[in-house]
Amino acid sequence: MQVTAESITDAALADRVRAARPSEVRKVFRAAQRPGMISFANGAPYLGALPFDALASSAARILAEAGPVALQYGASQGLPALREHIVSLMALEGITAGADEVVVTAGSQQALDLAARILVNPGDVIFAEAPSYAGGMAVFSGYEADLVHIPMDADGLVPEELENAIAAVRASGRTAKGLYTIPNFQNPGGVNLSVERRRRVGEICRANGLLIFEDNPYGLLGFDGTTLPAIQPDFPDITMYFGSFSKMIAPGLRLGWVLPPASLYTHFLNTSETTLLNPPVFNQMLLSSYLDDPAWEAKLDEYRSLYREKFQVLVETLEQVMPEGTRWNLPTGGFYLWVTVPDGIDTEALVHECIDRGVVYVPGTAFYTNGRGHNELRLSFCLPTLEQIRQGGAILGEVFTAAAAKGGRA
Amino acid sequence: MQVTAESITDAALADRVRAARPSEVRKVFRAAQRPGMISFANGAPYLGALPFDALASSAARILAEAGPVALQYGASQGLPALREHIVSLMALEGITAGADEVVVTAGSQQALDLAARILVNPGDVIFAEAPSYAGGMAVFSGYEADLVHIPMDADGLVPEELENAIAAVRASGRTAKGLYTIPNFQNPGGVNLSVERRRRVGEICRANGLLIFEDNPYGLLGFDGTTLPAIQPDFPDITMYFGSFSKMIAPGLRLGWVLPPASLYTHFLNTSETTLLNPPVFNQMLLSSYLDDPAWEAKLDEYRSLYREKFQVLVETLEQVMPEGTRWNLPTGGFYLWVTVPDGIDTEALVHECIDRGVVYVPGTAFYTNGRGHNELRLSFCLPTLEQIRQGGAILGEVFTAAAAKGGRA
């Protein structure tokens, strides 16, 4: 038998890779990297207001004074000093945890991946808001979970819909494994899960033996600084809480964390060690040093005001330029505006025209696993400048107005 | 039914986690982190000779001049400038590749994890040298591969043994998926796969439809700078080549890479994006800037000499203190000395006594999946100082000599 290289590599693929559906959205994010592109696509913070001179001094001091530690392997769990800061941050959301209960990860994306790897068997059902974070769903799908969407309203995911979905999954003989939720300034919906519903949703999960994957990168980014209590404190035994420094401070450091139930802690620690050995030490020291100075909180406040202003300018622009019948919600924080355009306008088709004209967004279809979202889109407003928001918004208006004039569904 | 939290989390575990055997070696590595411990355990470079002032200046300059890029999300593939350096490094081993064929990862550990995730189905057989890198085998085991060891001699893994093992696996009806090999200064054996055998081993793999996982963190760390040609150039269509900056430069940056077969490239890129989004940008810029200055090669030469001296002092010490019948190989580079003690001395049992006395190594059992290795141990000689090598070696001598006097197997 003649064995060719292609037959070897094709035959060798794991089932979990074969099962994965190729995602069109990667093309969009790659387009967003082109120079000069106005990007409403990236869920990226604006970094221009960071104190780069102070960070430069810190970085230089760390390398000069503690280089052999900063550039060496470190503890898989993460640096104690950084974990103490994480504990303080979580306390702002009502979470009581010790530094030894936290695992620092290479961004919260890695933490999500650990959770899916530790807990998901092929065919397990993970419930997620409709719509939900594409990158989170991709993690679960990557371990062959079936994602089932739960409708949201203005108060977040609807508890009765979750109950109905659990019952339907059970009736079909499948395993309802857990709920993946982004309770604050949800990605991409921009809504908050109301405080009353947090408890109700947790009770439904507990009563049905579901785990809760509480993904909270945006919780401290309310425009007015309002912080809602996390789900975790009432359900610590079934909740994995995921935190991130990427939206609050700087994604280029790739640092996040997970607070798992005590019964799963060792699995998280050991699995993180197997996949990464340890999170980057130098980055942890730099971040920890940044958090040592209380000035970082004033800086966060500055970003909140800036993001509110960008949000307002985006909404003002869209009001002037988008075709009649276009709707959006009014988030009170976070990064995202969720836009619904008139029926028949296909945001997935139009994104290429927009890219050609120098502006990019994420089509709504990226946030569903069931084919929905063709007349929806996500606009991230934190990264572009005010001028880019006005310019990019005007281009969106022209493209979508022209599409509407062609008759939409007609 | 009353559902308790523990019953939920226990029932929820994925099969791949249930299948994993708990590893005793984690305790050893945690002991190695205790202050004052003389560690022969960590496969860690000595960093004291790095140009920390120059690195500090670079880090400060990067943050001051390009902070908003360094601290932002970046390309999943890694920075082009760093990938160009990687291409140059690989050329030293005879590898011809373009920068667009490489994916930068958070250490080569993450790259190994990607490979296993993309390619391993439960029950697939991965062949590995006997003994082999514990952390590499843990990655494959973590996706429920069965590891099958291939004996080595002074020229590395024995091709005929690989052929026999493939035949036996096939006869048992299992899938022979690939060979995981560390051809240079092998971890933990310290041996090189001979140039003749590289081709022979590759031919066996191709003829039998096996993939090659070529893990090469140590290739440029020969004491005299001799660099052997990689396996990849003759078998680019079936080889995943893994490189790392952790042993050559600094593990605290967590940067490595993978060069996969062209047919698998998109899978590696997309899976890395799903698990990490992107490797840390700031770290890539700092490393790339370090590699821009040819002085780094002189620094590498300095390390080679230093490591040779440490190796020699370790061997001289062991010659004086270890009980009769103790044997070791004489590596020509890398990080590791592989030691065989007289039958009946159990290195796994004695490591705790050594830890109590302030010195730690890795018992041989960590490097096999089949229970072997009780009378073997790995000594890493790069991290400890010459004085620590003498002190720690003396303690090893006392503990092992006492154990031998008690009669070993008797």
Interface residues (C-beta under 8 A of the other chain):
Chain A: V3 A5 E6 S7 I8 T9 D10 A11 A12 L13 A14 D15 R16 V17 S23 R26 Q33 N42 A44 P45 L47 G48 L50 F52 D53 L55 A56 S57 A59 A60 R61 L63 A64 G67 P68 V69 A70 L71 Q72 Y73 G74 A75 A106 G107 Q109 Q110 D113 R117 I118 L119 V120 N121 G135 A138 V139 G142 Y143 K177 G178 R206 A207 N208 G209 L210 L211 D237 I238 S246 A250 P251 G252 L253 R254 P261 S263 L264 H267 N270 T271 E273 T274 T275 L276 L277 N278 P279 P280 V281 F282 N283
Chain B: V3 A5 E6 S7 I8 T9 D10 A11 A12 L13 A14 D15 R16 V17 S23 R26 Q33 N42 A44 P45 L47 G48 L50 F52 D53 L55 A56 S57 A59 A60 R61 L63 A64 G67 P68 V69 A70 L71 Q72 Y73 G74 A75 A106 G107 Q109 Q110 D113 R117 I118 L119 V120 N121 G135 A138 V139 G142 Y143 K177 G178 R206 A207 N208 G209 L210 L211 D237 I238 S246 A250 P251 G252 L253 R254 P261 S263 L264 H267 N270 T271 E273 T274 T275 L276 L277 N278 P279 P280 V281 F282 N283
